[in-house]
């Protein structure tokens, strides 16, 4: 259960700052009245603050720590719906509606909040019209945004734990702190720092029975967190008392592992992380460390199979840009690139990528649908754009849609040439077939799950097979079986998966390259002609044709993405930087126009980037609490 705590003076300025963020500019007298009504509350990691169905008797403001809201469905299962960091209001709706609590809120690490009882809340409304109006505006704003995507709260205290022998945690921590310093004030804290601050050698590793010293350490950590945007806690190399404390005090946990070693469970994982209280489940991210000369990670699935992590990141510590990528992910300022499907028009993605790289834009996450998924792979394997373009040009010298089935039982095209193109590209880039998890940058592709009638983002598994699933246009190319389900082109549901990218941990800005047409083509005749009339028309030069109708293959490819096209405006609204190369004169199956299409994408991207300026591309630091 939560407990009332003594007033914490070092948190007072932070509390006033959060109240101003929540209420806006209120007069000093109203602010003082509000402060006089608040009660400080401490909640230990794993403890429940409020329970779904209970009466709404108070609202809370989180001053430090991290909490998570769960909703229990009709089937009795609970699902996580929201994560709340410092500066966020909890439970205010019940005070207005008198409805029971709509969710259970649990502290996932030791947290400090302030509480305002219902009776004091009503007293405030009666005595201060200004506070009443500010609270009402906040409630209206919450109702207006209730169904919008709610990103994970920005982590403040991040734990760094070595789970392989020989990891230079101090060196990595210092470099990560420097990189994160671009986005806020960073403190790097290890056991020696605690000992030095308290003037007591060995204090950080005091036993759990020394209540007075443990309270002093907890207050010191609160003081450091109150004046910092990010706090990096470096654990010991063993499951010591300090390591145990770090595991309880984190918003997020980074597990640093030497990828060249065996993926065995480390003593820290077994003795500290697995022993945390139920619901004290700060997200764990596996950070796999590689030598700079490694061409491509391998065996990542074995590391992931041994531990229930929320995400993984590959870095080469010798490369500053890899450390910078990890910093952007932790600061929630990572850039995600989304590439749409569109047949041969997808070569334009390469031109946009070239323009972005020339301007120094670093891509941290990448994903796409259909041909966009294929081009996204070239970004995720972290190759220079000129080499990526050359690999794609070489692979698509063969027309991927020219091996027609003479007896089409399931598809018009056999798909063997497409399979060969993907395999050849994999061999060229990696020397072998790999899993999605083994790409340098985090990646996803979108397919349609025919068996379950739903969209299916794919984040793990055989890369070549996943690409074939994402690009297999229904009726045109054969579907792919993955885990017993029949999968086909993702464009049926989501041809421009900006929403999937927005859900990726750490993404702060989304760049999208859409291949959809803006102008519909109208027909100049009333009836579709018969087969012989169409055949005769196709035998004359293109500029003299009477019937401007798509070919059967193009028609099948286009009709499968009509639903996705209807979602274009919403997807465009979700992007921070939007590209839509003018490709009206490029057909879906004009694979031979590789260089022309790449150049069209490049020219368009250059024009857009000149208009917005370089600052419109690079991610600005996240707003710090």
N, C-alpha and C positions, 0 to 999 in steps of 0.2 A: 504494500500500500504506500501511496505517496505520503510524505510527512512535511509538516510546516518547518521551515528553517529560519535561522536568525537572518536579519537583513544583511546583505553582502554589499558593502560600500563600493567595491571595485566594479560592481555590475550596474550601479545606479546610472551613470552616464549612458551606458548601452541601453538600459530600459527606456530612458527618456527619448533616446534617438529612435527606438522602435515604435514608441507611442506616437511620435510625430509622423513617422512613416505611415502608421496605421490611420491616424485621425486627421493628418494635415496640420496646418497652423492653427493652433488653439491658443487662447489667451492664457497668460501665466496662472491666473487665479483658477481657471478651469483645470489646467494641468496639475496644479498642486492639489486640488480637490480629488482628482482621480488618483494621484499617487498615494494620497492618505488612505484610500480605500483598498489598496492592493495588499495582498499577502504573499510572501515568498514561499515557494514549495519546491522540494527536492524529490526527484523520482529516480530510483536506481535502474540501471539497465535490466530489461526483462520484466519490469513492473508495469501494471496497468494503471493508466491515469483515469480514463473513463470507460464505461462498459456499455455496449449497445443495448438499448431498451431501458436503461436506468433513467430516472428523472433528470432533466437538465437544470442543475442547481448552481452552476457557475460557468464562467468562461476563463480561458487561460491565454497567456502570452508567453511563448518560449523565449527565454533569454540566453540559454546555452544548452547544448545537447542536440538530440535528434529523436523524433518520434515517428510512429507509423500508424496509419488508420486502416482498420480491417472492417469489412462488411460481411456479415453472415447471411448467406442466401437461404432461399426456401428449402434447399436440399441439405442445409446444415453445414455446408462447407464455407470457410472464410476465405476471402480474397483481399489482397492488399490494394487499396484504392488511392492512397496518397502518402507522401512522405513529407514531414515538416521539420525544417531546420530552425535556427534561431531567428527571432523576429517575426514569427508567424502566429496568428490568432487561431485558437482551438475552441470549439464548442459554443460559439456566440449565437448560432442560429436557434438553439433551444431556448435561450433567454427571451427571444422575441415570440416564438411560436408556442412555447409551453409543451412542445412535442417531446417525446422521449429521445434519448441519444440515438442518432442514426448510425453510429459506428463505434467500434472499440478502438481506443487509442493506447498504444503501448510504447514505452520508452525503449529504443533499441540501443541506447547507451545512457550512462548517468546524465541526467538533465536537470536544469534549474528553470523554473517558470514562476510567473506571478499569477495569482488567482483573484478574480473578482466575483463575489457571491451574488446571487440573484437579487437579494434584498438591497445590497449596496448598488447594484446595477440600476435598479429602479429609483433609488435615491438620487443617483447621478443624473438620470434622465429628468427628474423633477427639478433639481437645483441648478442644472447647467444646460440651457437650451443649445449652447454651442457644442458641447460634447454630445448631446442628443442628436443634433443634425449630423455631426461627423460620423457617429455610429450608424445612423440610418443610411448615409451614403455608402458606407462600407458594406452593409448588408445588401443593398441594391446591387452594388458591384459584384459581390459574391454570387448572387442569384443569376446575374447576367453571364457570368463566366463559369457557372457550375458544370456545364457539359463540355467545356473546352479541355484540350489536352493539358494535363498538369505535370510539368516536368519534375524530375527528382530534385529535391532541395540541394543546393550547393553544399558540398562537404566542407567543413571547416577544419576539423581535426582528422588527420589522415595517418594511419599507422603503417609503418614500413617494417616488414618482417622477412628475415632471410629463411628460406626453406631448402637451401642447398648449402653444402659445405663450401667455404671459400668465397662467398659473396661479399664484395666490398660495400657493405651497407652504408658506412659513413661517407665514403666517396660518392656513391650514387645519391644519397640523401642531400649532400651539399650541392651537387649539380642540379638535382631536381628543384631544390629550394631557389637556386639562382634563376632557373628558367621560369618558375612560378612567380618570381618577384616582378615580372612584367605586368602581372595582373592583380597585385595587392601586396600587403605586408605579410611576410612569411617568417615564422620562427621555427628553427630546427632544434628539437629537444631530445636529448638522450638521458640516460641515468646520471651521467657525470654532470649535466646541466642542473638537474634537480639537486644533487648533492651540493653543488657550488652555490646555487641560489639560497638554499636553506642553511648553508654553512655547516652541514653535518655529513661527513664522509659515510657512504653506505646507506644514506637515508632512502634512496630510491628503491632499494631492495629490502626495505623493512618488512617484517612478517605481518600477516593479516591481523595478529593479535595486538599490535601497537596502534590502538585506535587514535590516540592523539597525533602521532606522527602521520598516519594515513590521512587524517583530516587536514593537516597542514599541507600535505602534497596535493590533495584534491583542491584546496583553495588556491594554491599556487598555480595549478593548471587552469583553473577558472580565470584567474587574473591574466594569465598569458593569452588565453583564448579571447578574453574581452577586448584586448587591444590589438588583436591580430586578425587578418583576413584568412590566413591559413596557418595551421600548426602541424608540423610533421613530427610525429613521435617515432623515434628510432628504437626498436626493441633491442634486447640483448640477443646474442647468438644462441642462447639456450632458453628453455621455458622458466626463466627466473621470476621472482615476484614483480620486478619491473615490467617484464614481458607480459605477465598476467594483467598488470594494471593497464598497459597500453591496449590490450585486446578489449578491455571493458570501456575504454574512454574514446573510442574512434567512431567517426561517422562513416568511414570507409577504410578498408584494409587492403594494402598492396602486398602481395606475396611474391618476393623476388627469388627466382629460381634459375640456376645454371642449366640451360637447355641441353648442354652436352652431357649432363649426368642422367642417371636413372631417375624416373619420376616417382620415387618412393615418398611416402608420407613422412614428414619431418617431425621431430619431437615437439616442436612448437605447435604444429597443427594438431597433434594428438593430445597434448597436455594442456594447451591454452585455448585454442580456437574451438575445438570440439566440445569443450567443457563449459562454454558460456551458457548463461541461463536461457531458457526458452524465450524466444522473441527478441533476445539481444543479438540481432542478426544483421549487424552492419555488413554491407555488401563487400564481398571478397573479390578482388581482381588479381588474376595470375599474370605476373610480369615475367616473361621468359627472356633471358639474356643470351645473346648470340655473339660469336666473334664477327668482326666487321667483314671478313672475307667470305662469310657464308653466303651462297647464292640464294638459298631459300630455306626456311625452317622445315623441319620434318618431325613426324611423330608427335605432333601437338595433341592429337586425340588421346594418346596414352596419358598425358598430363591431366587433361580435362576429365578423363574417365575416373580418375582417382579422387577428385575433389569437386564439391558442388559450388563452383565459383559463379559469380554473376557475369563475368566477362574475362577476356584475356587480351594481352597486348604483347607484341613482339618488339623488342628494341635491341639495337647494337650499341652498347654503352660507349664505344669508341666514336660513335657518330653523334655530334651535338644535335642534329636535326631530329634524331630519334628520341633523345631525351626531351627536346622541346615539344615533340608530339605528345609524349606522356604528360607533360605539364599542361598542355592545352586541354587534354581529356580530363584531367583532374580539376582544372579551373572551369570546366564546362564551356570552353571557348573553341572546341574543336570544329573544324570545317568538314561538312559532309557533302559529297558530290553525288547527285542522282541523275542517271542517264535513262532516257525513255526508249521504248521499242519503236521500230519503224523500218525494218528491213534494211536495204542498202543505204537508206538515208542515215543510218547509224554511224556511217563513216565520218559524218560531220562532228561527232563527239570528239574524234581525234584532233580536229582543228581547234575546237574550243579548249581541249586540254593543253594544246600547244600554246595558245594565247595566255592561259592562266599560268602555266609554268614560266613563260617569259617574264611575267610580272611578279614572279616570286611567291605566288599563292601556293601554300602547302595544303594538300588534301590529306585529311586524317582518316576519314571513313568514306567508303564508296559503295554504291549499290545500283542496281538497275533491273530492267525487265527486257527479255528477249535479246535483240542485238545490243541493247544498252547494257545487259548483264555481261555480254562478251567483252565489250569495250571497257567496262568497269574492271574486269580482271587485269587489264593492262595497266591500270592505275594501281590496283592493289598489290601487284608484284613489284612495285617501286622501281620501275625502269624509266630511264630518261625518255621523254616523249618521242624524239627522233627514232630511237630503237623500237619503241612500241608501234610507231607508224610503219616501220619497215617490216616488223613481224606480221602485222595485220595485212599489209600489202602482199606479202609473200603467201600468206595463208589463203587469202581470198582471190588469188589468181585462178583458182578453181571455182566455178559457179556452184554455190552450195545447194541450189534448188533445181538443178538440171537433170538429176537422175530420176526420171519419172517412172512410176509403177505402171506397167502395161496392164496389170489386173489389180486396180486399186481397191483392196478389201478394207483398209483402214485409213489410208492416206494416198494422196495423189503422187507424193514424192517419197522415194525410198528412205532418204535420210542418211545413206551411207557416205555420201560426199561431205555432208555437214559433219558427221562423226569424224571423218578423216581430217577435215580442216581443223577441228578442235584439237584432235590428238597431235597433229603436226605443230600447232601453236604451242601446246603444252611441252612437247619435246624441245622446241626451239627455246622456250623461256626457262624451263626447269630441268630438262633432260629426262623427265619422267612425268607420270600423272600424279597429281597431288590432291590433298583435301583442302576444302575452303579454309579450314583452321590454319593451314600452313602458308597462307598469303601474308606478306609483311604487314599490310594494312587491313583493318577489320572490314569485312565485305559481306554483302548479302545479295541474293538474286530472288526474284519473285516468280513463282509458277502458279498455275491453277490446278487445284486438287479436284480432278473430275470425280473421283470416288466419293468425296465428302462435300462436293459442291461449294467450295470455298477457296479463297485466296490463300496461298501458302508461301510466306517468306522462308527462304532456306539460308541458314547461317552456318551449317556444318555439313560435312559429308563429302563424297567424291565430287571434285570440282567439275570434271568433264561431264559427268552424268547430270549434275545439277544444271549446267549450262544447256545441255540438250533438252532438259525438261522445260526450262524457261523459254526456250526459243521454238518449241515444237507447236507450230500453228495448227489448231484443230482442223482436220480434213486435208491439210497440205503436207504436214510432216507427222511421222508416227509418234504417239505419246511414249512416255518413259515411265517405268515402274520403279518407285522408290518406297521402301518399307511397306510393300503390299498395296500401295495406292497408285492409281493411274494419274500421272501428271502431264500437263500440257502448257502451252504458252501462257505466261502470266498476264499478258495484255488483256485477256478476257475480263479480268477483274481490276487490275491495277497496272496500267501501262507506264505510269509516271509516279513511282512509289515514294513521293516526298514524305507522306505520313509515316512510312516505315522508318525512314531515315531520322525523322524527328524523335522517334522513340529510342534511338540508340544512345547509350550512356555517354555523356560527355559532349554531345553535339550542341554547339551554340549557334551555328549559322549553316544554312542549307543553300547550296548552289544547285540549280536544276537546269538541265538541257532537255527541252521538250522538242519533239519532232512532229507535233500535231499541226494540221492546217488550220488557219484562221478563216479562210474564205471557202464556203461550200461551192461546188461546181454544179451549175444548173444545166439540165438537158434541153436541147433545142428541138426535140421531137417528142411525140406523144406516146408512142408504143416502142417497146424493145423489138428490134427486127428479128427475123428468123435466122437460123444457123447459116444458110447459104448467103444471105445478104451480109451478115457479119463477116463471113470468110472473104467475100469479094472486096469488102471495104478494107479489110486488113492487108490486102495485096497491093493497095495503092500507097504512095508516099504519105507519111504521117500528116503533113500540112494540108493534104487534100482529102483527108478522111471525113466522112459525113457523121459517123457515129463515134463520139468520144466516150467510149465505155471502157471500163477496166477489163483486163484479162481475167480469166477464171481464177488463176492463182492469186492475182492482186486483189480481186474481189473477196476471196476467202480470207486473205490476210487482213484486209481492212475491216470486214464485217465483225471479226472476232474482237476488235478493240473498240467498237462503237460505244459500249458502256463506259469504258475507261475514258474515252474522249469526252463524254458528257461530264466527267469529273474534272476536266482540265482547269476550269476557272478556279475551283477550290484548291487544287494542287498548286497552281501558279501563285495564289494568294499566300500559301504557306512558305514559299521560297523567299530567301533574302536577296538572292541574285538570280535572275531568270534569263535564260537564253532560248530563243526560238528561231533557229536559222531558217531563212526563206528558201524552202526546198520544194516549192510547188511543182517545178518542172522536173523533179527527180522521181522516178518510179521506185516502188518498193523493191523491185527485182533487178535494178540496173547496177549489178555488182561490178560491171566493167568500168564504171565511172569513178573509181576509187579516188584518184588524186583530185579530180574536179570537186567531188563532194567534200573531201577533207578541206580543200581550200575555201569552199563556201562557208563551212563552219568556222574556219579561222578568221576570215574577213568579218563575218557577223560578230564574232566574239570581240574582235579588236574594236569595232564600232561601239559596242555596248560598254566596254571597259573604258574607252575614251570619254564617253558620256558621263559615267558615274565617278571616274577617278579611282585611283588605287585604294583609297581609304574606304570606298564602298565595297571592296572585295574582302579585305582582311578583317578578321574578327576583332571587334572591340572587346576590352576586358569586361567580364561579367560584373554586374552590379554587386558590390560587396555590402554585406550587412554591417 
